[in-house]
Every structure is written in C-alpha cells, then in structure tokens.
Amino acid sequence: MRKSAVLVLVGLLSVALASTALAQQYDRYEKYGGPPPRRGAGAPPPQHAVYGQPYFFGHLGLFEPNTDLNGLEGYDTGGAFDIGIGSRISPILAIEGTFGAHRAERGSDEVSVAPLTFGARLILPSPVIEPYVGGGLGLYFTNLDEPSTGINDSDTTIGGYGSLGLDAWLNPRMALNFEGKYHWVEPKFNGVDVDVSGWTLSLGIRISF
C-alpha cells in the first residue's frame, strides 16, 4: 500500500512538472499570437507586432536622378538615406512620417534634396514576406549649386512620392526592408523651374517598439 502511494505521488509530481513546463512554453509563445510548435516541428512563422503599435525604420541607398533637359540631365547616381516613424493601423494599412536626404553631382555641379513627408502604405499581409505600395506628400528642402549655369540657390516646395517595397520579417518585431521610391518635386532656383525628381533605391530595417 505504501509502495503504491509513493508511485501515485511520483506520478502526480511528474504530471505537475510537465504541466508547469507546458504552461511556461505557452506563455512564452502566447505574446506572439500562437501556441508553441509541436515536438519535431519547425519554428512558427514570425507574427508581427500588435496593430497600432509604433515602429521605427531607416534606410541607406542610392539616388538616381531624372534625365530631363529641364532637370538633372547628366547628373551621376548619388547617395540617399531616410529615417521615420509609423504605425500599422490595420492588417493592410500603415501610416508614417519620414525625413531623409539625397544628393547627386555632375562635375562641379551639385543638387541636394531633403524631404519631410507624411504618407501611407497599402500592404499585402503575409507571415514572412509582405509587399506593399505607398505614397505621400510633404515639404522638400532643395539646394542647387551649378557653376556651369550660374545657379546657386535654395528653395522649399511641396512635393510627393510613390513607393514600392517589401518587408522580410526576421522575428515578430524586426524586418529587413527593400524599397524603391520616386520623388516628384520641381522647385524654383533663381526664378527658373528645375525638375529635381528621381528614384531612391534603398535597403533598411523596420523595428516595432
């Protein structure tokens, strides 16, 4: 009888320990929106942060200026960067504000553009790879220094952009981001309208708070 009681107690203790471990495992995964994987199964796909939480993003890349005669004909490819903050307000929609800068040169001539924009992205939801399209408007702080034409002036004007990109989620709160963005902006320098539009092509990260 005593031996049977000991066996029963050992069995109950084993069940209690197993239940505690399982509960801890579920608690660990619950915050990511799903149960733990089955034994022998692969890791669950990343689940993105709760909608409504803010996120930070940043990019480094290239600026490819337009080739228009009244624009940046002959300018070489330059550098670009941007940083911003946003919020995914639904599974398919995010809003964000961005500040960045890009520049290009043509010999001794130089153009620089610093956009401060507000926009939105339409997202195709997916567990890991999420493509999107976006657009927005904002203020564009521009400067053109062209000894070849005698222009050396700055201007602030309203411009806009359209974007294509995708997020590759590495974990529930961090993604690699690939983005192409075309900026439309035509400031006035020394009384002359100059098209300083062009593509920024960049690689970056997106991190939810």
N, C-alpha and C positions, 0 to 999 in steps of 0.2 A: 504494500500500500504506500509506504514511504517512498519507495523507488518510483512508483507511478506518479506520485505528487511532484517529485523532483523533475521527472520528464515533462510533465504538464507545465511546470513553471519555466523550464528551459524553453519549451516550445512557445509559450506566451511571450517570453522575453525576446526571442528571435523575431516573432511577428511584430512586436512593438518597435524593435530596432529597424526592421525592414520598412515598416510604415513611416517611421520618422525620416529615414533617408529618402524615401519616395516623396514625402511631403516637401522636404527641402529642395529636392530636384524640381518638383512642380513649381514651387515658389520662385526658383531661380529663372525658370523659363516663362512664368506667367506674365511678368512685366514686359515680355517681348511679344505677347499676344498668342501663345500657343503652348501645348503640352510638350514634355521632353520627348526626344526621339526614342524609338524602340531600340532594344538592345541589338546591336549589329547593323542598325540603320545609319545612314549618313546624317550629318548635322542638318537641322532645319534651315530653310532659306531665310535670309535676313528679313525682319519685319521692320518697316520704317517707323520713325518716332510718331507719337500721337499727333493727329492733325490739330493744328492750332498752335503747336509749339514753334518758337522761332528757330531759324537756322542761320548760320554764317557761311559765306562762300568767298573764295578768292581764286583768281586766275592769273596765269602768266602765258604770254603768247606772242603772236605776230600781227602787225598791221599791214594790210595790203591795200594801198591807196588806189583810188579810181584812176582811169587813164583818159579822162575827158580833157579836151583842149582848154576849157574854162575851169579846169580843176587841177588835178595833180599829175598831169602828163609828165612822164619821165622820172617821177619820184621812185626811189627804191623801197623795198619792203623794210619796215621798221619794227619796233618793239611795242608791246602793249601789256597793260595789267588792269585788273579791277578788283574791288572788294565790295561786299554788300551784305545786307541782312534781309531776310524774308520770312514768310510764314505760309505753310501749306494749309489752306483753309478748307479744302475738301480733297477727296481722293484724286480729282482730276485738275484742280486749280491751285496755283500758288501766286502770291503777290510779293514783290520785292523792290527794294531800293538799292541803287548801285552808284558807286563813284569809281572812276578809273581815268586812265590817260593812255594815249598812243601818239606816236610821232613817226615822221619819215623825213628823209633827206634827198636832195638832188644836188650833188656837189656842195657848194656853199649855201644853197637854199635849204630852209628847214621849216616844217609845219608841225605844230603840236595841238592836240585836241584833248580836253578834259571834260567828259560827260558826267553830269549828275542827273540820274534818271529814275523814274518810277515806272514799273511795268508789271506784267502778269505772264504766267506760263500755263499752257494747257498741256496736261501730262497724260500719257497712255500708261495706266497703272500696271505694274508687274513686280513680282517678288524680288528680282535682282537687277535687270536691265530696263530702265524706263526712258524712252524717248520723249521729247517734248518740242513744242513750238512756242514762241513768245513774242512779245512786242511791248513797246513803251515810248514815253515822251520825257523830255527834260531840258535842262539848260546845258548848253555846250560852250565851254570856255575855250576860245581858239586863239592861236597866235601864228602869224605867218611872217617869216623873215626871208625875203628873196632879194638879195643884192642884184641878181640878174635882171629883175624887173623894177627895182626901186621901191618895192613894197616892204614895209616894216611896221606892222600894226597888229592890234588885238581887237577881238570882238566877242561879245556874249550874245548868243542867239538861241532860239528854240529849235530843237531837232528831234529826231526819232530813230528807232531801231527795230529791226526784226531779227529773231534768233531761231536757230535750230540746234538741238543738242541731245545728249543722253547722260543719265546718271547710271553708274555701275556700282551698286551697293556692296560695300565690303563687310559691313556689320549693320546692326539696326540703326546706328546713328551717324555713320560716315560713308560717303560715296565719292568715287572718282568721277569727275565731270569733264566731258568733252563738249565744246561749244563753238559754233560759228555765228557771228553777229554782224549784221550790216548796219552801219550808221548812216543816216541821211541828214546832212547839215550843210547849209550854204551861207556862211557869214559874209559880212561886207568889210573889206580891207581897203583903206584909202579911197572909199567911195566905189569900189569895184566888187561885185558879187563873185565869190570864188567857191567852187564846189569842193569841199574837203571830205566828202563821203568816202567810205571804204569798208573793207572787211576786217574784223579782228577774229583770229583763229587761235583758240587757247585751250589749255589743259589746267584743271584745278581740282579743288575739293569742295565738298558740301558737308557741313557738320551741324547736326541738330543739338540744341542746348539741352 
